[in-house]
Amino acid sequence: MKVRRFVLVLAAGFLVAASCGCGLTRQAPPLKQGDRIVFLGDSITAGGGGKTGYITLVQEAIDAKHKDLAVTTVNADISGNKVPDLQRRLDKDVIAKKPTVVFIYIGINDVWHWRKTADGTMVGGTPKDQFEAGLKEIIARLRPVDARVILCTPTTIGEKSDGSNPHDAMLDEYAAISRKVAQESSVQMLDLRKAFIDYLKTHNPDQKDRGILTADSVHLNDAGNRLVADQMLAALGLAAPK
């Protein structure tokens, strides 16, 4: 009976890892006493610290299940940030906080900020090679502090699920880079873009460009924050993703 119970628990761990897009073949490690979870990102991360934001929801869920562990969360956001900005402030805003877990949720502005000048030159965004190299450097700099890294794909710029949002093609390319970086760097992947698209295919039959998971096609509303919180809790091994 004990052996059978162990197998069932282990199988549940595999299911959690697979369903959250983590790319793992092992059970998510349990939270530890005094864990400090840092959320590194942009204005979406800033919103996550609000009353109904995903960081608040994650903290509340952890406290409800593991109050004795005294787990804390840190919001390391700056609106408008792209990957190069995270590289510049990593030491002060993340490493100095002595994290044991780091969620990296970035990529929207790296795509969204691209614009074409009068002469047809594209400026403002982050070139794909710099996006990839920057993510790899951030992960490499977190290794010496022994922080568990959970790399998230960027979510959405427009909520149509049929691929017709103007930024969809480029956003998919950058999400693919994040998946590649997670695999090559052997860190946990949380595929939020896939989770969002799957949700929108079911909950946005009218192909609205906003109002389902976001307020303005990018920044999360309450439903979007709840979805991200559920996915992050699953990545932490605390719940099945919804």
Phi and psi restraints in degrees (value plus and minus 20) as a CYANA .aco file:
   2 LYS   PHI     -84.2   -44.2
   2 LYS   PSI     -60.5   -20.5
   3 VAL   PHI     -83.7   -43.7
   3 VAL   PSI     -64.1   -24.1
   4 ARG   PHI     -81.8   -41.8
   4 ARG   PSI     -61.2   -21.2
   5 ARG   PHI     -83.7   -43.7
   5 ARG   PSI     -60.6   -20.6
   6 PHE   PHI     -82.0   -42.0
   6 PHE   PSI     -62.1   -22.1
   7 VAL   PHI     -82.9   -42.9
   7 VAL   PSI     -61.8   -21.8
   8 LEU   PHI     -84.2   -44.2
   8 LEU   PSI     -63.0   -23.0
   9 VAL   PHI     -83.3   -43.3
   9 VAL   PSI     -63.7   -23.7
  10 LEU   PHI     -83.7   -43.7
  10 LEU   PSI     -61.1   -21.1
  11 ALA   PHI     -81.6   -41.6
  11 ALA   PSI     -59.6   -19.6
  12 ALA   PHI     -81.6   -41.6
  12 ALA   PSI     -57.9   -17.9
  13 GLY   PHI     -83.9   -43.9
  13 GLY   PSI     -61.2   -21.2
  14 PHE   PHI     -80.7   -40.7
  14 PHE   PSI     -62.3   -22.3
  15 LEU   PHI     -85.0   -45.0
  15 LEU   PSI     -62.1   -22.1
  16 VAL   PHI     -81.1   -41.1
  16 VAL   PSI     -66.3   -26.3
  17 ALA   PHI     -81.9   -41.9
  17 ALA   PSI     -64.4   -24.4
  18 ALA   PHI     -87.9   -47.9
  18 ALA   PSI     -62.5   -22.5
  19 SER   PHI     -93.6   -53.6
  19 SER   PSI     -43.6    -3.6
  20 CYS   PHI    -110.7   -70.7
  20 CYS   PSI     -15.5    24.5
  21 GLY   PHI      54.4    94.4
  21 GLY   PSI       3.4    43.4
  22 CYS   PHI     -92.9   -52.9
  22 CYS   PSI     -44.4    -4.4
  23 GLY   PHI      52.3    92.3
  23 GLY   PSI       5.5    45.5
  24 LEU   PHI    -121.3   -81.3
  24 LEU   PSI     137.6   177.6
  25 THR   PHI    -140.6  -100.6
  25 THR   PSI       8.0    48.0
  26 ARG   PHI    -164.8  -124.8
  26 ARG   PSI     144.9   184.9
  27 GLN   PHI     -89.0   -49.0
  27 GLN   PSI     122.0   162.0
  28 ALA   PHI     -79.6   -39.6
  28 ALA   PSI     111.6   151.6
  29 PRO   PHI     -84.2   -44.2
  29 PRO   PSI     124.2   164.2
  30 PRO   PHI     -91.8   -51.8
  30 PRO   PSI     134.9   174.9
  31 LEU   PHI     -85.1   -45.1
  31 LEU   PSI     131.4   171.4
  32 LYS   PHI    -137.9   -97.9
  32 LYS   PSI     142.7   182.7
  33 GLN   PHI     -75.1   -35.1
  33 GLN   PSI     107.2   147.2
  34 GLY   PHI      56.3    96.3
  34 GLY   PSI      -7.3    32.7
  35 ASP   PHI     -74.5   -34.5
  35 ASP   PSI     120.9   160.9
  36 ARG   PHI    -141.6  -101.6
  36 ARG   PSI      93.9   133.9
  37 ILE   PHI    -121.6   -81.6
  37 ILE   PSI      98.7   138.7
  38 VAL   PHI    -123.7   -83.7
  38 VAL   PSI     112.4   152.4
  39 PHE   PHI    -126.8   -86.8
  39 PHE   PSI      91.2   131.2
  40 LEU   PHI    -124.3   -84.3
  40 LEU   PSI     103.0   143.0
  41 GLY   PHI    -197.5  -157.5
  41 GLY   PSI    -169.4  -129.4
  42 ASP   PHI    -138.7   -98.7
  42 ASP   PSI    -163.9  -123.9
  43 SER   PHI     -88.6   -48.6
  43 SER   PSI     -45.5    -5.5
  44 ILE   PHI     -85.9   -45.9
  44 ILE   PSI     -59.2   -19.2
  45 THR   PHI     -86.8   -46.8
  45 THR   PSI     -57.5   -17.5
  46 ALA   PHI     -78.9   -38.9
  46 ALA   PSI     -65.6   -25.6
  47 GLY   PHI     -83.8   -43.8
  47 GLY   PSI     -47.8    -7.8
  48 GLY   PHI     -84.0   -44.0
  48 GLY   PSI     -38.6     1.4
  49 GLY   PHI    -109.2   -69.2
  49 GLY   PSI     -20.3    19.7
  50 GLY   PHI     -93.4   -53.4
  50 GLY   PSI     159.5   199.5
  51 LYS   PHI     -78.2   -38.2
  51 LYS   PSI     -58.5   -18.5
  52 THR   PHI    -132.4   -92.4
  52 THR   PSI      -0.7    39.3
  53 GLY   PHI     -96.2   -56.2
  53 GLY   PSI     142.0   182.0
  54 TYR   PHI     -87.1   -47.1
  54 TYR   PSI     -51.5   -11.5
  55 ILE   PHI     -87.4   -47.4
  55 ILE   PSI     -62.7   -22.7
  56 THR   PHI     -80.5   -40.5
  56 THR   PSI     -63.9   -23.9
  57 LEU   PHI     -85.1   -45.1
  57 LEU   PSI     -58.6   -18.6
  58 VAL   PHI     -84.1   -44.1
  58 VAL   PSI     -66.2   -26.2
  59 GLN   PHI     -80.8   -40.8
  59 GLN   PSI     -63.2   -23.2
  60 GLU   PHI     -84.0   -44.0
  60 GLU   PSI     -60.1   -20.1
  61 ALA   PHI     -87.1   -47.1
  61 ALA   PSI     -60.7   -20.7
  62 ILE   PHI     -84.6   -44.6
  62 ILE   PSI     -64.1   -24.1
  63 ASP   PHI     -81.8   -41.8
  63 ASP   PSI     -57.0   -17.0
  64 ALA   PHI     -86.8   -46.8
  64 ALA   PSI     -53.1   -13.1
  65 LYS   PHI    -119.2   -79.2
  65 LYS   PSI     -50.8   -10.8
  66 HIS   PHI    -159.5  -119.5
  66 HIS   PSI      28.4    68.4
  67 LYS   PHI     -76.8   -36.8
  67 LYS   PSI     -53.1   -13.1
  68 ASP   PHI     -86.0   -46.0
  68 ASP   PSI     -40.5    -0.5
  69 LEU   PHI    -101.6   -61.6
  69 LEU   PSI     -32.9     7.1
  70 ALA   PHI      32.4    72.4
  70 ALA   PSI      27.1    67.1
  71 VAL   PHI     -94.7   -54.7
  71 VAL   PSI     116.6   156.6
  72 THR   PHI    -140.0  -100.0
  72 THR   PSI     134.4   174.4
  73 THR   PHI    -139.7   -99.7
  73 THR   PSI     126.3   166.3
  74 VAL   PHI    -148.1  -108.1
  74 VAL   PSI     108.3   148.3
  75 ASN   PHI    -115.7   -75.7
  75 ASN   PSI      89.3   129.3
  76 ALA   PHI    -128.9   -88.9
  76 ALA   PSI      49.5    89.5
  77 ASP   PHI    -132.3   -92.3
  77 ASP   PSI     131.1   171.1
  78 ILE   PHI    -164.4  -124.4
  78 ILE   PSI     104.2   144.2
  79 SER   PHI     -78.4   -38.4
  79 SER   PSI     119.2   159.2
  80 GLY   PHI      64.6   104.6
  80 GLY   PSI     -21.7    18.3
  81 ASN   PHI     -87.2   -47.2
  81 ASN   PSI     128.2   168.2
  82 LYS   PHI    -144.1  -104.1
  82 LYS   PSI     158.2   198.2
  83 VAL   PHI     -74.7   -34.7
  83 VAL   PSI     -65.7   -25.7
  84 PRO   PHI     -79.6   -39.6
  84 PRO   PSI     -51.2   -11.2
  85 ASP   PHI     -87.5   -47.5
  85 ASP   PSI     -60.4   -20.4
  86 LEU   PHI     -82.9   -42.9
  86 LEU   PSI     -59.0   -19.0
  87 GLN   PHI     -79.9   -39.9
  87 GLN   PSI     -62.1   -22.1
  88 ARG   PHI     -89.0   -49.0
  88 ARG   PSI     -52.4   -12.4
  89 ARG   PHI    -128.7   -88.7
  89 ARG   PSI      -8.7    31.3
  90 LEU   PHI     -80.6   -40.6
  90 LEU   PSI     -65.3   -25.3
  91 ASP   PHI     -80.6   -40.6
  91 ASP   PSI     -68.7   -28.7
  92 LYS   PHI     -94.2   -54.2
  92 LYS   PSI     -62.9   -22.9
  93 ASP   PHI    -112.9   -72.9
  93 ASP   PSI     -35.2     4.8
  94 VAL   PHI    -145.2  -105.2
  94 VAL   PSI     -82.7   -42.7
  95 ILE   PHI     -80.9   -40.9
  95 ILE   PSI     -59.2   -19.2
  96 ALA   PHI     -84.5   -44.5
  96 ALA   PSI     -39.6     0.4
  97 LYS   PHI    -103.4   -63.4
  97 LYS   PSI     -24.0    16.0
  98 LYS   PHI      35.3    75.3
  98 LYS   PSI      39.9    79.9
  99 PRO   PHI     -94.9   -54.9
  99 PRO   PSI     132.3   172.3
 100 THR   PHI    -128.7   -88.7
 100 THR   PSI     -39.9     0.1
 101 VAL   PHI    -157.6  -117.6
 101 VAL   PSI     116.2   156.2
 102 VAL   PHI    -150.4  -110.4
 102 VAL   PSI      99.1   139.1
 103 PHE   PHI    -110.1   -70.1
 103 PHE   PSI     104.0   144.0
 104 ILE   PHI    -126.2   -86.2
 104 ILE   PSI      89.8   129.8
 105 TYR   PHI    -142.1  -102.1
 105 TYR   PSI      74.5   114.5
 106 ILE   PHI    -168.2  -128.2
 106 ILE   PSI     142.4   182.4
 107 GLY   PHI     112.0   152.0
 107 GLY   PSI     -43.2    -3.2
 108 ILE   PHI     -82.5   -42.5
 108 ILE   PSI     -71.1   -31.1
 109 ASN   PHI     -89.7   -49.7
 109 ASN   PSI     -48.6    -8.6
 110 ASP   PHI     -80.2   -40.2
 110 ASP   PSI     -48.9    -8.9
 111 VAL   PHI    -115.6   -75.6
 111 VAL   PSI     -69.3   -29.3
 112 TRP   PHI     -82.6   -42.6
 112 TRP   PSI     -50.3   -10.3
 113 HIS   PHI    -101.3   -61.3
 113 HIS   PSI     -27.2    12.8
 114 TRP   PHI     -84.3   -44.3
 114 TRP   PSI     115.0   155.0
 115 ARG   PHI    -166.7  -126.7
 115 ARG   PSI     135.0   175.0
 116 LYS   PHI    -119.4   -79.4
 116 LYS   PSI     108.4   148.4
 117 THR   PHI    -100.2   -60.2
 117 THR   PSI     156.0   196.0
 118 ALA   PHI     -79.4   -39.4
 118 ALA   PSI     -50.9   -10.9
 119 ASP   PHI    -111.4   -71.4
 119 ASP   PSI     -11.8    28.2
 120 GLY   PHI      69.9   109.9
 120 GLY   PSI     -17.8    22.2
 121 THR   PHI     -98.1   -58.1
 121 THR   PSI     117.5   157.5
 122 MET   PHI    -110.4   -70.4
 122 MET   PSI     107.8   147.8
 123 VAL   PHI    -158.8  -118.8
 123 VAL   PSI     145.9   185.9
 124 GLY   PHI      79.5   119.5
 124 GLY   PSI     -53.0   -13.0
 125 GLY   PHI    -109.7   -69.7
 125 GLY   PSI    -189.9  -149.9
 126 THR   PHI    -127.6   -87.6
 126 THR   PSI     100.8   140.8
 127 PRO   PHI     -75.7   -35.7
 127 PRO   PSI     128.0   168.0
 128 LYS   PHI     -80.1   -40.1
 128 LYS   PSI     -57.7   -17.7
 129 ASP   PHI     -87.3   -47.3
 129 ASP   PSI     -55.9   -15.9
 130 GLN   PHI     -91.8   -51.8
 130 GLN   PSI     -55.6   -15.6
 131 PHE   PHI     -80.3   -40.3
 131 PHE   PSI     -68.1   -28.1
 132 GLU   PHI     -85.4   -45.4
 132 GLU   PSI     -69.0   -29.0
 133 ALA   PHI     -82.8   -42.8
 133 ALA   PSI     -57.6   -17.6
 134 GLY   PHI     -85.5   -45.5
 134 GLY   PSI     -64.7   -24.7
 135 LEU   PHI     -80.8   -40.8
 135 LEU   PSI     -62.5   -22.5
 136 LYS   PHI     -84.1   -44.1
 136 LYS   PSI     -58.7   -18.7
 137 GLU   PHI     -87.6   -47.6
 137 GLU   PSI     -61.0   -21.0
 138 ILE   PHI     -79.0   -39.0
 138 ILE   PSI     -66.2   -26.2
 139 ILE   PHI     -83.3   -43.3
 139 ILE   PSI     -62.2   -22.2
 140 ALA   PHI     -82.7   -42.7
 140 ALA   PSI     -57.1   -17.1
 141 ARG   PHI     -94.6   -54.6
 141 ARG   PSI     -38.6     1.4
 142 LEU   PHI    -106.2   -66.2
 142 LEU   PSI     -35.3     4.7
 143 ARG   PHI     -82.3   -42.3
 143 ARG   PSI     -63.0   -23.0
 144 PRO   PHI     -83.0   -43.0
 144 PRO   PSI     -43.2    -3.2
 145 VAL   PHI    -111.4   -71.4
 145 VAL   PSI     -17.4    22.6
 146 ASP   PHI      38.8    78.8
 146 ASP   PSI      20.4    60.4
 147 ALA   PHI    -112.5   -72.5
 147 ALA   PSI     116.5   156.5
 148 ARG   PHI     -95.6   -55.6
 148 ARG   PSI     101.3   141.3
 149 VAL   PHI    -120.7   -80.7
 149 VAL   PSI     112.5   152.5
 150 ILE   PHI    -141.8  -101.8
 150 ILE   PSI      87.1   127.1
 151 LEU   PHI    -112.5   -72.5
 151 LEU   PSI     103.8   143.8
 152 CYS   PHI    -120.3   -80.3
 152 CYS   PSI     123.2   163.2
 153 THR   PHI     -97.4   -57.4
 153 THR   PSI     131.4   171.4
 154 PRO   PHI     -85.0   -45.0
 154 PRO   PSI     133.6   173.6
 155 THR   PHI    -114.9   -74.9
 155 THR   PSI    -100.1   -60.1
 156 THR   PHI    -172.2  -132.2
 156 THR   PSI     124.7   164.7
 157 ILE   PHI    -147.1  -107.1
 157 ILE   PSI      63.3   103.3
 158 GLY   PHI      84.0   124.0
 158 GLY   PSI     119.8   159.8
 159 GLU   PHI    -126.7   -86.7
 159 GLU   PSI     -12.3    27.7
 160 LYS   PHI     -87.2   -47.2
 160 LYS   PSI     115.7   155.7
 161 SER   PHI    -117.6   -77.6
 161 SER   PSI     -14.8    25.2
 162 ASP   PHI    -119.0   -79.0
 162 ASP   PSI      -8.7    31.3
 163 GLY   PHI      62.6   102.6
 163 GLY   PSI      -8.4    31.6
 164 SER   PHI    -117.7   -77.7
 164 SER   PSI     -19.7    20.3
 165 ASN   PHI     -85.2   -45.2
 165 ASN   PSI     120.2   160.2
 166 PRO   PHI     -75.7   -35.7
 166 PRO   PSI     -50.5   -10.5
 167 HIS   PHI    -118.4   -78.4
 167 HIS   PSI     -15.4    24.6
 168 ASP   PHI     -78.1   -38.1
 168 ASP   PSI     -67.1   -27.1
 169 ALA   PHI     -81.6   -41.6
 169 ALA   PSI     -66.4   -26.4
 170 MET   PHI     -88.6   -48.6
 170 MET   PSI     -59.3   -19.3
 171 LEU   PHI     -82.8   -42.8
 171 LEU   PSI     -58.2   -18.2
 172 ASP   PHI     -83.9   -43.9
 172 ASP   PSI     -56.8   -16.8
 173 GLU   PHI     -84.2   -44.2
 173 GLU   PSI     -62.9   -22.9
 174 TYR   PHI     -91.5   -51.5
 174 TYR   PSI     -55.2   -15.2
 175 ALA   PHI     -83.8   -43.8
 175 ALA   PSI     -58.9   -18.9
 176 ALA   PHI     -84.0   -44.0
 176 ALA   PSI     -56.6   -16.6
 177 ILE   PHI     -83.5   -43.5
 177 ILE   PSI     -63.2   -23.2
 178 SER   PHI     -80.2   -40.2
 178 SER   PSI     -62.0   -22.0
 179 ARG   PHI     -82.6   -42.6
 179 ARG   PSI     -62.0   -22.0
 180 LYS   PHI     -83.2   -43.2
 180 LYS   PSI     -64.5   -24.5
 181 VAL   PHI     -82.3   -42.3
 181 VAL   PSI     -63.4   -23.4
 182 ALA   PHI     -80.5   -40.5
 182 ALA   PSI     -63.4   -23.4
 183 GLN   PHI     -86.5   -46.5
 183 GLN   PSI     -66.9   -26.9
 184 GLU   PHI     -91.4   -51.4
 184 GLU   PSI     -46.4    -6.4
 185 SER   PHI    -114.7   -74.7
 185 SER   PSI     -21.9    18.1
 186 SER   PHI      37.5    77.5
 186 SER   PSI      25.2    65.2
 187 VAL   PHI    -137.3   -97.3
 187 VAL   PSI     145.5   185.5
 188 GLN   PHI     -92.2   -52.2
 188 GLN   PSI     115.2   155.2
 189 MET   PHI    -126.6   -86.6
 189 MET   PSI     112.5   152.5
 190 LEU   PHI    -138.2   -98.2
 190 LEU   PSI      87.2   127.2
 191 ASP   PHI    -107.6   -67.6
 191 ASP   PSI      57.9    97.9
 192 LEU   PHI     -86.8   -46.8
 192 LEU   PSI     -52.6   -12.6
 193 ARG   PHI     -81.5   -41.5
 193 ARG   PSI     -65.4   -25.4
 194 LYS   PHI     -82.4   -42.4
 194 LYS   PSI     -62.2   -22.2
 195 ALA   PHI     -81.2   -41.2
 195 ALA   PSI     -60.9   -20.9
 196 PHE   PHI     -87.1   -47.1
 196 PHE   PSI     -66.3   -26.3
 197 ILE   PHI     -82.3   -42.3
 197 ILE   PSI     -63.6   -23.6
 198 ASP   PHI     -79.6   -39.6
 198 ASP   PSI     -62.7   -22.7
 199 TYR   PHI     -84.9   -44.9
 199 TYR   PSI     -64.9   -24.9
 200 LEU   PHI     -88.2   -48.2
 200 LEU   PSI     -51.7   -11.7
 201 LYS   PHI     -81.3   -41.3
 201 LYS   PSI     -50.3   -10.3
 202 THR   PHI    -111.6   -71.6
 202 THR   PSI     -56.9   -16.9
 203 HIS   PHI    -125.6   -85.6
 203 HIS   PSI     -18.9    21.1
 204 ASN   PHI    -148.9  -108.9
 204 ASN   PSI      41.7    81.7
 205 PRO   PHI     -84.7   -44.7
 205 PRO   PSI     -43.4    -3.4
 206 ASP   PHI    -108.2   -68.2
 206 ASP   PSI     -17.6    22.4
 207 GLN   PHI      34.6    74.6
 207 GLN   PSI      27.1    67.1
 208 LYS   PHI     -91.7   -51.7
 208 LYS   PSI     130.5   170.5
 209 ASP   PHI    -109.7   -69.7
 209 ASP   PSI     -24.4    15.6
 210 ARG   PHI    -183.2  -143.2
 210 ARG   PSI     149.5   189.5
 211 GLY   PHI      76.7   116.7
 211 GLY   PSI     -26.0    14.0
 212 ILE   PHI    -114.8   -74.8
 212 ILE   PSI     -77.6   -37.6
 213 LEU   PHI    -136.5   -96.5
 213 LEU   PSI     -30.3     9.7
 214 THR   PHI    -150.3  -110.3
 214 THR   PSI     141.4   181.4
 215 ALA   PHI    -109.1   -69.1
 215 ALA   PSI     -49.3    -9.3
 216 ASP   PHI    -155.9  -115.9
 216 ASP   PSI      -1.1    38.9
 217 SER   PHI      70.4   110.4
 217 SER   PSI     -30.3     9.7
 218 VAL   PHI    -151.6  -111.6
 218 VAL   PSI     -74.8   -34.8
 219 HIS   PHI    -101.8   -61.8
 219 HIS   PSI     116.8   156.8
 220 LEU   PHI     -92.0   -52.0
 220 LEU   PSI     119.5   159.5
 221 ASN   PHI    -111.2   -71.2
 221 ASN   PSI    -190.5  -150.5
 222 ASP   PHI     -81.0   -41.0
 222 ASP   PSI     -60.6   -20.6
 223 ALA   PHI     -85.7   -45.7
 223 ALA   PSI     -59.8   -19.8
 224 GLY   PHI     -84.6   -44.6
 224 GLY   PSI     -62.6   -22.6
 225 ASN   PHI     -82.9   -42.9
 225 ASN   PSI     -58.7   -18.7
 226 ARG   PHI     -85.6   -45.6
 226 ARG   PSI     -60.7   -20.7
 227 LEU   PHI     -84.1   -44.1
 227 LEU   PSI     -65.1   -25.1
 228 VAL   PHI     -83.5   -43.5
 228 VAL   PSI     -62.8   -22.8
 229 ALA   PHI     -79.8   -39.8
 229 ALA   PSI     -64.0   -24.0
 230 ASP   PHI     -81.4   -41.4
 230 ASP   PSI     -62.3   -22.3
 231 GLN   PHI     -86.4   -46.4
 231 GLN   PSI     -60.4   -20.4
 232 MET   PHI     -89.6   -49.6
 232 MET   PSI     -58.1   -18.1
 233 LEU   PHI     -84.1   -44.1
 233 LEU   PSI     -58.3   -18.3
 234 ALA   PHI     -83.6   -43.6
 234 ALA   PSI     -61.2   -21.2
 235 ALA   PHI     -83.1   -43.1
 235 ALA   PSI     -50.0   -10.0
 236 LEU   PHI    -103.6   -63.6
 236 LEU   PSI     -22.0    18.0
 237 GLY   PHI      59.7    99.7
 237 GLY   PSI       0.4    40.4
 238 LEU   PHI    -121.4   -81.4
 238 LEU   PSI     -34.7     5.3
 239 ALA   PHI    -183.2  -143.2
 239 ALA   PSI     139.9   179.9
 240 ALA   PHI     -98.1   -58.1
 240 ALA   PSI     121.8   161.8
 241 PRO   PHI     -87.8   -47.8
 241 PRO   PSI     129.3   169.3
